[in-house]
Amino acid sequence: MASCATASVRAAAGQGEVVEVVLDRTTFYAESGGQIADEGTITSAAGATLRVLDVQRPVKGLIVHKGGRHRGRDRRGRPGPGRG
């Protein structure tokens, strides 16, 4: 299922770094009640892809997607793994 949202980038991730993307809504299921969180990808309009490995709801109204840059370029133009 594809969904679109608008977000602003607060920091750029380097290759291999774990990042957290905080949103107010998501199509991912957050870990809850013994159920594990969804995994998948978030893709920017520029084509950079974040591999989401965990999703949490630490406080009402915020969803934290934890993962790493999979491919594409960060906002500083540096390539991620899988694309140069």
mmCIF file as gemmi writes it, N, C-alpha and C atoms, coordinates in Angstrom:
data_model
loop_
_atom_site.group_PDB
_atom_site.id
_atom_site.type_symbol
_atom_site.label_atom_id
_atom_site.label_alt_id
_atom_site.label_comp_id
_atom_site.label_asym_id
_atom_site.label_entity_id
_atom_site.label_seq_id
_atom_site.pdbx_PDB_ins_code
_atom_site.Cartn_x
_atom_site.Cartn_y
_atom_site.Cartn_z
_atom_site.occupancy
_atom_site.B_iso_or_equiv
_atom_site.pdbx_formal_charge
_atom_site.auth_seq_id
_atom_site.auth_asym_id
_atom_site.pdbx_PDB_model_num
ATOM 1 N N . MET Axp A 1 ? 0.839 -1.166 0 1 0 ? 1 A 1
ATOM 2 C CA . MET Axp A 1 ? 0 0 0 1 0 ? 1 A 1
ATOM 3 C C . MET Axp A 1 ? 0.888 1.234 0 1 0 ? 1 A 1
ATOM 4 N N . ALA Axp A 2 ? 0.712 2.105 -0.954 1 0 ? 2 A 1
ATOM 5 C CA . ALA Axp A 2 ? 1.485 3.334 -1.031 1 0 ? 2 A 1
ATOM 6 C C . ALA Axp A 2 ? 0.691 4.485 -0.422 1 0 ? 2 A 1
ATOM 7 N N . SER Axp A 3 ? 1.411 5.355 0.224 1 0 ? 3 A 1
ATOM 8 C CA . SER Axp A 3 ? 0.788 6.521 0.839 1 0 ? 3 A 1
ATOM 9 C C . SER Axp A 3 ? 1.753 7.683 0.731 1 0 ? 3 A 1
ATOM 10 N N . CYS Axp A 4 ? 1.249 8.897 0.626 1 0 ? 4 A 1
ATOM 11 C CA . CYS Axp A 4 ? 2.098 10.084 0.523 1 0 ? 4 A 1
ATOM 12 C C . CYS Axp A 4 ? 1.945 10.954 1.755 1 0 ? 4 A 1
ATOM 13 N N . ALA Axp A 5 ? 3.04 11.589 2.145 1 0 ? 5 A 1
ATOM 14 C CA . ALA Axp A 5 ? 3.036 12.52 3.264 1 0 ? 5 A 1
ATOM 15 C C . ALA Axp A 5 ? 4.103 13.567 3 1 0 ? 5 A 1
ATOM 16 N N . THR Axp A 6 ? 3.998 14.681 3.674 1 0 ? 6 A 1
ATOM 17 C CA . THR Axp A 6 ? 4.997 15.727 3.581 1 0 ? 6 A 1
ATOM 18 C C . THR Axp A 6 ? 5.76 15.776 4.895 1 0 ? 6 A 1
ATOM 19 N N . ALA Axp A 7 ? 7.085 15.845 4.811 1 0 ? 7 A 1
ATOM 20 C CA . ALA Axp A 7 ? 7.922 15.888 6.01 1 0 ? 7 A 1
ATOM 21 C C . ALA Axp A 7 ? 9.111 16.789 5.745 1 0 ? 7 A 1
ATOM 22 N N . SER Axp A 8 ? 9.754 17.241 6.806 1 0 ? 8 A 1
ATOM 23 C CA . SER Axp A 8 ? 10.976 18.023 6.657 1 0 ? 8 A 1
ATOM 24 C C . SER Axp A 8 ? 12.135 17.24 7.258 1 0 ? 8 A 1
ATOM 25 N N . VAL Axp A 9 ? 13.301 17.364 6.64 1 0 ? 9 A 1
ATOM 26 C CA . VAL Axp A 9 ? 14.498 16.664 7.086 1 0 ? 9 A 1
ATOM 27 C C . VAL Axp A 9 ? 15.207 17.525 8.116 1 0 ? 9 A 1
ATOM 28 N N . ARG Axp A 10 ? 15.496 16.947 9.286 1 0 ? 10 A 1
ATOM 29 C CA . ARG Axp A 10 ? 16.185 17.677 10.354 1 0 ? 10 A 1
ATOM 30 C C . ARG Axp A 10 ? 17.674 17.365 10.402 1 0 ? 10 A 1
ATOM 31 N N . ALA Axp A 11 ? 18.078 16.201 9.865 1 0 ? 11 A 1
ATOM 32 C CA . ALA Axp A 11 ? 19.481 15.815 9.843 1 0 ? 11 A 1
ATOM 33 C C . ALA Axp A 11 ? 19.678 14.77 8.757 1 0 ? 11 A 1
ATOM 34 N N . ALA Axp A 12 ? 20.894 14.654 8.259 1 0 ? 12 A 1
ATOM 35 C CA . ALA Axp A 12 ? 21.205 13.677 7.228 1 0 ? 12 A 1
ATOM 36 C C . ALA Axp A 12 ? 21.892 12.47 7.848 1 0 ? 12 A 1
ATOM 37 N N . ALA Axp A 13 ? 21.594 11.284 7.326 1 0 ? 13 A 1
ATOM 38 C CA . ALA Axp A 13 ? 22.194 10.052 7.834 1 0 ? 13 A 1
ATOM 39 C C . ALA Axp A 13 ? 23.32 9.598 6.921 1 0 ? 13 A 1
ATOM 40 N N . GLY Axp A 14 ? 24.352 9.089 7.535 1 0 ? 14 A 1
ATOM 41 C CA . GLY Axp A 14 ? 25.443 8.502 6.772 1 0 ? 14 A 1
ATOM 42 C C . GLY Axp A 14 ? 25.184 7.029 6.543 1 0 ? 14 A 1
ATOM 43 N N . GLN Axp A 15 ? 25.948 6.453 5.646 1 0 ? 15 A 1
ATOM 44 C CA . GLN Axp A 15 ? 25.809 5.04 5.332 1 0 ? 15 A 1
ATOM 45 C C . GLN Axp A 15 ? 26.008 4.197 6.588 1 0 ? 15 A 1
ATOM 46 N N . GLY Axp A 16 ? 25.081 3.277 6.86 1 0 ? 16 A 1
ATOM 47 C CA . GLY Axp A 16 ? 25.192 2.381 7.998 1 0 ? 16 A 1
ATOM 48 C C . GLY Axp A 16 ? 24.669 2.942 9.309 1 0 ? 16 A 1
ATOM 49 N N . GLU Axp A 17 ? 24.289 4.209 9.35 1 0 ? 17 A 1
ATOM 50 C CA . GLU Axp A 17 ? 23.765 4.802 10.576 1 0 ? 17 A 1
ATOM 51 C C . GLU Axp A 17 ? 22.293 4.442 10.765 1 0 ? 17 A 1
ATOM 52 N N . VAL Axp A 18 ? 21.907 4.237 12.011 1 0 ? 18 A 1
ATOM 53 C CA . VAL Axp A 18 ? 20.503 4.001 12.339 1 0 ? 18 A 1
ATOM 54 C C . VAL Axp A 18 ? 19.856 5.357 12.575 1 0 ? 18 A 1
ATOM 55 N N . VAL Axp A 19 ? 18.689 5.554 11.971 1 0 ? 19 A 1
ATOM 56 C CA . VAL Axp A 19 ? 17.984 6.824 12.116 1 0 ? 19 A 1
ATOM 57 C C . VAL Axp A 19 ? 16.56 6.57 12.6 1 0 ? 19 A 1
ATOM 58 N N . GLU Axp A 20 ? 15.947 7.626 13.119 1 0 ? 20 A 1
ATOM 59 C CA . GLU Axp A 20 ? 14.547 7.574 13.521 1 0 ? 20 A 1
ATOM 60 C C . GLU Axp A 20 ? 13.794 8.65 12.748 1 0 ? 20 A 1
ATOM 61 N N . VAL Axp A 21 ? 12.718 8.244 12.099 1 0 ? 21 A 1
ATOM 62 C CA . VAL Axp A 21 ? 11.847 9.166 11.381 1 0 ? 21 A 1
ATOM 63 C C . VAL Axp A 21 ? 10.559 9.261 12.185 1 0 ? 21 A 1
ATOM 64 N N . VAL Axp A 22 ? 10.235 10.475 12.649 1 0 ? 22 A 1
ATOM 65 C CA . VAL Axp A 22 ? 9.064 10.682 13.502 1 0 ? 22 A 1
ATOM 66 C C . VAL Axp A 22 ? 7.963 11.327 12.669 1 0 ? 22 A 1
ATOM 67 N N . LEU Axp A 23 ? 6.799 10.677 12.636 1 0 ? 23 A 1
ATOM 68 C CA . LEU Axp A 23 ? 5.65 11.158 11.879 1 0 ? 23 A 1
ATOM 69 C C . LEU Axp A 23 ? 4.415 11.184 12.766 1 0 ? 23 A 1
ATOM 70 N N . ASP Axp A 24 ? 3.408 11.925 12.34 1 0 ? 24 A 1
ATOM 71 C CA . ASP Axp A 24 ? 2.161 11.948 13.117 1 0 ? 24 A 1
ATOM 72 C C . ASP Axp A 24 ? 1.141 10.938 12.608 1 0 ? 24 A 1
ATOM 73 N N . ARG Axp A 25 ? 1.425 10.295 11.464 1 0 ? 25 A 1
ATOM 74 C CA . ARG Axp A 25 ? 0.571 9.231 10.944 1 0 ? 25 A 1
ATOM 75 C C . ARG Axp A 25 ? 1.426 8.317 10.071 1 0 ? 25 A 1
ATOM 76 N N . THR Axp A 26 ? 0.945 7.099 9.864 1 0 ? 26 A 1
ATOM 77 C CA . THR Axp A 26 ? 1.724 6.12 9.118 1 0 ? 26 A 1
ATOM 78 C C . THR Axp A 26 ? 0.83 4.991 8.64 1 0 ? 26 A 1
ATOM 79 N N . THR Axp A 27 ? 1.288 4.266 7.645 1 0 ? 27 A 1
ATOM 80 C CA . THR Axp A 27 ? 0.609 3.042 7.226 1 0 ? 27 A 1
ATOM 81 C C . THR Axp A 27 ? 1.242 1.823 7.897 1 0 ? 27 A 1
ATOM 82 N N . PHE Axp A 28 ? 2.359 2.029 8.617 1 0 ? 28 A 1
ATOM 83 C CA . PHE Axp A 28 ? 3.03 0.954 9.327 1 0 ? 28 A 1
ATOM 84 C C . PHE Axp A 28 ? 2.328 0.661 10.651 1 0 ? 28 A 1
ATOM 85 N N . TYR Axp A 29 ? 2.261 -0.618 11.009 1 0 ? 29 A 1
ATOM 86 C CA . TYR Axp A 29 ? 1.721 -1.003 12.312 1 0 ? 29 A 1
ATOM 87 C C . TYR Axp A 29 ? 2.842 -0.866 13.343 1 0 ? 29 A 1
ATOM 88 N N . ALA Axp A 30 ? 2.595 -0.115 14.406 1 0 ? 30 A 1
ATOM 89 C CA . ALA Axp A 30 ? 3.577 0.048 15.479 1 0 ? 30 A 1
ATOM 90 C C . ALA Axp A 30 ? 3.45 -1.118 16.461 1 0 ? 30 A 1
ATOM 91 N N . GLU Axp A 31 ? 4.568 -1.542 17.025 1 0 ? 31 A 1
ATOM 92 C CA . GLU Axp A 31 ? 4.582 -2.622 18.004 1 0 ? 31 A 1
ATOM 93 C C . GLU Axp A 31 ? 3.618 -2.304 19.145 1 0 ? 31 A 1
ATOM 94 N N . SER Axp A 32 ? 2.758 -3.265 19.477 1 0 ? 32 A 1
ATOM 95 C CA . SER Axp A 32 ? 1.767 -3.032 20.521 1 0 ? 32 A 1
ATOM 96 C C . SER Axp A 32 ? 1.113 -4.339 20.927 1 0 ? 32 A 1
ATOM 97 N N . GLY Axp A 33 ? 0.843 -4.498 22.215 1 0 ? 33 A 1
ATOM 98 C CA . GLY Axp A 33 ? 0.088 -5.642 22.707 1 0 ? 33 A 1
ATOM 99 C C . GLY Axp A 33 ? 0.654 -6.994 22.332 1 0 ? 33 A 1
ATOM 100 N N . GLY Axp A 34 ? 1.957 -7.11 22.241 1 0 ? 34 A 1
ATOM 101 C CA . GLY Axp A 34 ? 2.585 -8.381 21.891 1 0 ? 34 A 1
ATOM 102 C C . GLY Axp A 34 ? 2.744 -8.614 20.397 1 0 ? 34 A 1
ATOM 103 N N . GLN Axp A 35 ? 2.174 -7.747 19.578 1 0 ? 35 A 1
ATOM 104 C CA . GLN Axp A 35 ? 2.326 -7.85 18.12 1 0 ? 35 A 1
ATOM 105 C C . GLN Axp A 35 ? 3.586 -7.113 17.687 1 0 ? 35 A 1
ATOM 106 N N . ILE Axp A 36 ? 4.364 -7.73 16.811 1 0 ? 36 A 1
ATOM 107 C CA . ILE Axp A 36 ? 5.572 -7.067 16.333 1 0 ? 36 A 1
ATOM 108 C C . ILE Axp A 36 ? 5.212 -5.997 15.302 1 0 ? 36 A 1
ATOM 109 N N . ALA Axp A 37 ? 6.098 -5.035 15.146 1 0 ? 37 A 1
ATOM 110 C CA . ALA Axp A 37 ? 5.882 -3.919 14.221 1 0 ? 37 A 1
ATOM 111 C C . ALA Axp A 37 ? 6.096 -4.357 12.777 1 0 ? 37 A 1
ATOM 112 N N . ASP Axp A 38 ? 5.471 -3.606 11.869 1 0 ? 38 A 1
ATOM 113 C CA . ASP Axp A 38 ? 5.704 -3.814 10.44 1 0 ? 38 A 1
ATOM 114 C C . ASP Axp A 38 ? 7.132 -3.433 10.078 1 0 ? 38 A 1
ATOM 115 N N . GLU Axp A 39 ? 7.622 -4.02 8.994 1 0 ? 39 A 1
ATOM 116 C CA . GLU Axp A 39 ? 8.879 -3.629 8.377 1 0 ? 39 A 1
ATOM 117 C C . GLU Axp A 39 ? 8.575 -3.231 6.949 1 0 ? 39 A 1
ATOM 118 N N . GLY Axp A 40 ? 9.431 -2.41 6.37 1 0 ? 40 A 1
ATOM 119 C CA . GLY Axp A 40 ? 9.216 -1.997 4.985 1 0 ? 40 A 1
ATOM 120 C C . GLY Axp A 40 ? 10.133 -0.86 4.624 1 0 ? 40 A 1
ATOM 121 N N . THR Axp A 41 ? 9.704 -0.025 3.7 1 0 ? 41 A 1
ATOM 122 C CA . THR Axp A 41 ? 10.529 1.092 3.265 1 0 ? 41 A 1
ATOM 123 C C . THR Axp A 41 ? 9.718 2.386 3.205 1 0 ? 41 A 1
ATOM 124 N N . ILE Axp A 42 ? 10.413 3.482 3.421 1 0 ? 42 A 1
ATOM 125 C CA . ILE Axp A 42 ? 9.878 4.819 3.192 1 0 ? 42 A 1
ATOM 126 C C . ILE Axp A 42 ? 10.76 5.418 2.101 1 0 ? 42 A 1
ATOM 127 N N . THR Axp A 43 ? 10.138 5.912 1.036 1 0 ? 43 A 1
ATOM 128 C CA . THR Axp A 43 ? 10.877 6.459 -0.091 1 0 ? 43 A 1
ATOM 129 C C . THR Axp A 43 ? 10.572 7.947 -0.233 1 0 ? 43 A 1
ATOM 130 N N . SER Axp A 44 ? 11.638 8.745 -0.365 1 0 ? 44 A 1
ATOM 131 C CA . SER Axp A 44 ? 11.464 10.195 -0.531 1 0 ? 44 A 1
ATOM 132 C C . SER Axp A 44 ? 11.137 10.512 -1.98 1 0 ? 44 A 1
ATOM 133 N N . ALA Axp A 45 ? 10.667 11.722 -2.228 1 0 ? 45 A 1
ATOM 134 C CA . ALA Axp A 45 ? 10.374 12.172 -3.588 1 0 ? 45 A 1
ATOM 135 C C . ALA Axp A 45 ? 11.632 12.166 -4.451 1 0 ? 45 A 1
ATOM 136 N N . ALA Axp A 46 ? 12.809 12.315 -3.815 1 0 ? 46 A 1
ATOM 137 C CA . ALA Axp A 46 ? 14.081 12.31 -4.539 1 0 ? 46 A 1
ATOM 138 C C . ALA Axp A 46 ? 14.593 10.896 -4.8 1 0 ? 46 A 1
ATOM 139 N N . GLY Axp A 47 ? 13.9 9.88 -4.249 1 0 ? 47 A 1
ATOM 140 C CA . GLY Axp A 47 ? 14.284 8.499 -4.499 1 0 ? 47 A 1
ATOM 141 C C . GLY Axp A 47 ? 15.12 7.844 -3.415 1 0 ? 47 A 1
ATOM 142 N N . ALA Axp A 48 ? 15.471 8.566 -2.35 1 0 ? 48 A 1
ATOM 143 C CA . ALA Axp A 48 ? 16.199 7.948 -1.237 1 0 ? 48 A 1
ATOM 144 C C . ALA Axp A 48 ? 15.248 7.022 -0.49 1 0 ? 48 A 1
ATOM 145 N N . THR Axp A 49 ? 15.752 5.873 -0.053 1 0 ? 49 A 1
ATOM 146 C CA . THR Axp A 49 ? 14.912 4.875 0.598 1 0 ? 49 A 1
ATOM 147 C C . THR Axp A 49 ? 15.421 4.568 1.998 1 0 ? 49 A 1
ATOM 148 N N . LEU Axp A 50 ? 14.502 4.598 2.97 1 0 ? 50 A 1
ATOM 149 C CA . LEU Axp A 50 ? 14.803 4.213 4.341 1 0 ? 50 A 1
ATOM 150 C C . LEU Axp A 50 ? 14.22 2.832 4.582 1 0 ? 50 A 1
ATOM 151 N N . ARG Axp A 51 ? 15.042 1.898 4.995 1 0 ? 51 A 1
ATOM 152 C CA . ARG Axp A 51 ? 14.567 0.559 5.348 1 0 ? 51 A 1
ATOM 153 C C . ARG Axp A 51 ? 14.086 0.62 6.791 1 0 ? 51 A 1
ATOM 154 N N . VAL Axp A 52 ? 12.781 0.482 7.005 1 0 ? 52 A 1
ATOM 155 C CA . VAL Axp A 52 ? 12.184 0.558 8.34 1 0 ? 52 A 1
ATOM 156 C C . VAL Axp A 52 ? 12.233 -0.83 8.975 1 0 ? 52 A 1
ATOM 157 N N . LEU Axp A 53 ? 12.876 -0.918 10.158 1 0 ? 53 A 1
ATOM 158 C CA . LEU Axp A 53 ? 13.031 -2.19 10.857 1 0 ? 53 A 1
ATOM 159 C C . LEU Axp A 53 ? 12.19 -2.273 12.125 1 0 ? 53 A 1
ATOM 160 N N . ASP Axp A 54 ? 11.726 -1.126 12.627 1 0 ? 54 A 1
ATOM 161 C CA . ASP Axp A 54 ? 10.931 -1.104 13.852 1 0 ? 54 A 1
ATOM 162 C C . ASP Axp A 54 ? 10.061 0.146 13.852 1 0 ? 54 A 1
ATOM 163 N N . VAL Axp A 55 ? 8.868 0.035 14.436 1 0 ? 55 A 1
ATOM 164 C CA . VAL Axp A 55 ? 7.952 1.172 14.54 1 0 ? 55 A 1
ATOM 165 C C . VAL Axp A 55 ? 7.389 1.181 15.958 1 0 ? 55 A 1
ATOM 166 N N . GLN Axp A 56 ? 7.482 2.333 16.63 1 0 ? 56 A 1
ATOM 167 C CA . GLN Axp A 56 ? 7.009 2.481 18.004 1 0 ? 56 A 1
ATOM 168 C C . GLN Axp A 56 ? 6.128 3.72 18.127 1 0 ? 56 A 1
ATOM 169 N N . ARG Axp A 57 ? 5.238 3.711 19.123 1 0 ? 57 A 1
ATOM 170 C CA . ARG Axp A 57 ? 4.421 4.885 19.468 1 0 ? 57 A 1
ATOM 171 C C . ARG Axp A 57 ? 4.771 5.276 20.915 1 0 ? 57 A 1
ATOM 172 N N . PRO Axp A 58 ? 5.845 6.063 21.106 1 0 ? 58 A 1
ATOM 173 C CA . PRO Axp A 58 ? 6.274 6.385 22.467 1 0 ? 58 A 1
ATOM 174 C C . PRO Axp A 58 ? 5.305 7.303 23.216 1 0 ? 58 A 1
ATOM 175 N N . VAL Axp A 59 ? 4.642 8.188 22.487 1 0 ? 59 A 1
ATOM 176 C CA . VAL Axp A 59 ? 3.638 9.09 23.066 1 0 ? 59 A 1
ATOM 177 C C . VAL Axp A 59 ? 2.504 9.24 22.064 1 0 ? 59 A 1
ATOM 178 N N . LYS Axp A 60 ? 1.342 9.583 22.56 1 0 ? 60 A 1
ATOM 179 C CA . LYS Axp A 60 ? 0.183 9.748 21.693 1 0 ? 60 A 1
ATOM 180 C C . LYS Axp A 60 ? 0.457 10.794 20.609 1 0 ? 60 A 1
ATOM 181 N N . GLY Axp A 61 ? 0.16 10.438 19.381 1 0 ? 61 A 1
ATOM 182 C CA . GLY Axp A 61 ? 0.307 11.372 18.272 1 0 ? 61 A 1
ATOM 183 C C . GLY Axp A 61 ? 1.642 11.342 17.555 1 0 ? 61 A 1
ATOM 184 N N . LEU Axp A 62 ? 2.62 10.557 18.042 1 0 ? 62 A 1
ATOM 185 C CA . LEU Axp A 62 ? 3.918 10.45 17.374 1 0 ? 62 A 1
ATOM 186 C C . LEU Axp A 62 ? 4.24 8.991 17.094 1 0 ? 62 A 1
ATOM 187 N N . ILE Axp A 63 ? 4.701 8.713 15.876 1 0 ? 63 A 1
ATOM 188 C CA . ILE Axp A 63 ? 5.104 7.367 15.499 1 0 ? 63 A 1
ATOM 189 C C . ILE Axp A 63 ? 6.568 7.427 15.076 1 0 ? 63 A 1
ATOM 190 N N . VAL Axp A 64 ? 7.4 6.594 15.699 1 0 ? 64 A 1
ATOM 191 C CA . VAL Axp A 64 ? 8.832 6.576 15.419 1 0 ? 64 A 1
ATOM 192 C C . VAL Axp A 64 ? 9.151 5.359 14.553 1 0 ? 64 A 1
ATOM 193 N N . HIS Axp A 65 ? 9.711 5.619 13.367 1 0 ? 65 A 1
ATOM 194 C CA . HIS Axp A 65 ? 10.138 4.582 12.43 1 0 ? 65 A 1
ATOM 195 C C . HIS Axp A 65 ? 11.654 4.497 12.539 1 0 ? 65 A 1
ATOM 196 N N . LYS Axp A 66 ? 12.187 3.364 12.957 1 0 ? 66 A 1
ATOM 197 C CA . LYS Axp A 66 ? 13.629 3.21 13.138 1 0 ? 66 A 1
ATOM 198 C C . LYS Axp A 66 ? 14.177 2.334 12.02 1 0 ? 66 A 1
ATOM 199 N N . GLY Axp A 67 ? 15.277 2.79 11.421 1 0 ? 67 A 1
ATOM 200 C CA . GLY Axp A 67 ? 15.887 2.013 10.343 1 0 ? 67 A 1
ATOM 201 C C . GLY Axp A 67 ? 17.158 2.669 9.856 1 0 ? 67 A 1
ATOM 202 N N . GLY Axp A 68 ? 17.551 2.329 8.641 1 0 ? 68 A 1
ATOM 203 C CA . GLY Axp A 68 ? 18.763 2.866 8.055 1 0 ? 68 A 1
ATOM 204 C C . GLY Axp A 68 ? 18.553 3.199 6.6 1 0 ? 68 A 1
ATOM 205 N N . ARG Axp A 69 ? 19.383 4.089 6.095 1 0 ? 69 A 1
ATOM 206 C CA . ARG Axp A 69 ? 19.292 4.48 4.689 1 0 ? 69 A 1
ATOM 207 C C . ARG Axp A 69 ? 19.653 3.282 3.825 1 0 ? 69 A 1
ATOM 208 N N . HIS Axp A 70 ? 18.8 2.96 2.898 1 0 ? 70 A 1
ATOM 209 C CA . HIS Axp A 70 ? 18.98 1.775 2.071 1 0 ? 70 A 1
ATOM 210 C C . HIS Axp A 70 ? 19.637 2.116 0.742 1 0 ? 70 A 1
ATOM 211 N N . ARG Axp A 71 ? 19.117 3.136 0.074 1 0 ? 71 A 1
ATOM 212 C CA . ARG Axp A 71 ? 19.703 3.559 -1.202 1 0 ? 71 A 1
ATOM 213 C C . ARG Axp A 71 ? 19.286 4.985 -1.482 1 0 ? 71 A 1
ATOM 214 N N . GLY Axp A 72 ? 19.927 5.562 -2.473 1 0 ? 72 A 1
ATOM 215 C CA . GLY Axp A 72 ? 19.626 6.943 -2.822 1 0 ? 72 A 1
ATOM 216 C C . GLY Axp A 72 ? 20.655 7.877 -2.228 1 0 ? 72 A 1
ATOM 217 N N . ARG Axp A 73 ? 20.363 9.15 -2.284 1 0 ? 73 A 1
ATOM 218 C CA . ARG Axp A 73 ? 21.285 10.157 -1.773 1 0 ? 73 A 1
ATOM 219 C C . ARG Axp A 73 ? 20.639 10.903 -0.629 1 0 ? 73 A 1
ATOM 220 N N . ASP Axp A 74 ? 21.451 11.223 0.374 1 0 ? 74 A 1
ATOM 221 C CA . ASP Axp A 74 ? 20.921 12.013 1.481 1 0 ? 74 A 1
ATOM 222 C C . ASP Axp A 74 ? 20.824 13.466 1.036 1 0 ? 74 A 1
ATOM 223 N N . ARG Axp A 75 ? 20.382 14.345 1.92 1 0 ? 75 A 1
ATOM 224 C CA . ARG Axp A 75 ? 20.173 15.737 1.507 1 0 ? 75 A 1
ATOM 225 C C . ARG Axp A 75 ? 21.473 16.467 1.195 1 0 ? 75 A 1
ATOM 226 N N . ARG Axp A 76 ? 22.598 15.884 1.55 1 0 ? 76 A 1
ATOM 227 C CA . ARG Axp A 76 ? 23.898 16.486 1.206 1 0 ? 76 A 1
ATOM 228 C C . ARG Axp A 76 ? 24.448 15.913 -0.105 1 0 ? 76 A 1
ATOM 229 N N . GLY Axp A 77 ? 23.671 15.02 -0.746 1 0 ? 77 A 1
ATOM 230 C CA . GLY Axp A 77 ? 24.075 14.487 -2.038 1 0 ? 77 A 1
ATOM 231 C C . GLY Axp A 77 ? 24.981 13.276 -1.968 1 0 ? 77 A 1
ATOM 232 N N . ARG Axp A 78 ? 25.192 12.719 -0.78 1 0 ? 78 A 1
ATOM 233 C CA . ARG Axp A 78 ? 26.048 11.539 -0.654 1 0 ? 78 A 1
ATOM 234 C C . ARG Axp A 78 ? 25.251 10.289 -0.981 1 0 ? 78 A 1
ATOM 235 N N . PRO Axp A 79 ? 25.831 9.343 -1.764 1 0 ? 79 A 1
ATOM 236 C CA . PRO Axp A 79 ? 25.08 8.138 -2.109 1 0 ? 79 A 1
ATOM 237 C C . PRO Axp A 79 ? 24.927 7.198 -0.922 1 0 ? 79 A 1
ATOM 238 N N . GLY Axp A 80 ? 23.848 6.445 -0.911 1 0 ? 80 A 1
ATOM 239 C CA . GLY Axp A 80 ? 23.641 5.385 0.078 1 0 ? 80 A 1
ATOM 240 C C . GLY Axp A 80 ? 24.057 4.068 -0.537 1 0 ? 80 A 1
ATOM 241 N N . PRO Axp A 81 ? 24.039 2.989 0.233 1 0 ? 81 A 1
ATOM 242 C CA . PRO Axp A 81 ? 24.4 1.686 -0.327 1 0 ? 81 A 1
ATOM 243 C C . PRO Axp A 81 ? 23.419 1.305 -1.426 1 0 ? 81 A 1
ATOM 244 N N . GLY Axp A 82 ? 23.915 0.701 -2.473 1 0 ? 82 A 1
ATOM 245 C CA . GLY Axp A 82 ? 23.031 0.239 -3.531 1 0 ? 82 A 1
ATOM 246 C C . GLY Axp A 82 ? 22.852 1.224 -4.682 1 0 ? 82 A 1
ATOM 247 N N . ARG Axp A 83 ? 23.325 2.439 -4.533 1 0 ? 83 A 1
ATOM 248 C CA . ARG Axp A 83 ? 23.21 3.4 -5.641 1 0 ? 83 A 1
ATOM 249 C C . ARG Axp A 83 ? 24.321 4.432 -5.521 1 0 ? 83 A 1
ATOM 250 N N . GLY Axp A 84 ? 24.94 4.77 -6.637 1 0 ? 84 A 1
ATOM 251 C CA . GLY Axp A 84 ? 26.043 5.714 -6.602 1 0 ? 84 A 1
ATOM 252 C C . GLY Axp A 84 ? 25.743 7.027 -7.21 1 0 ? 84 A 1
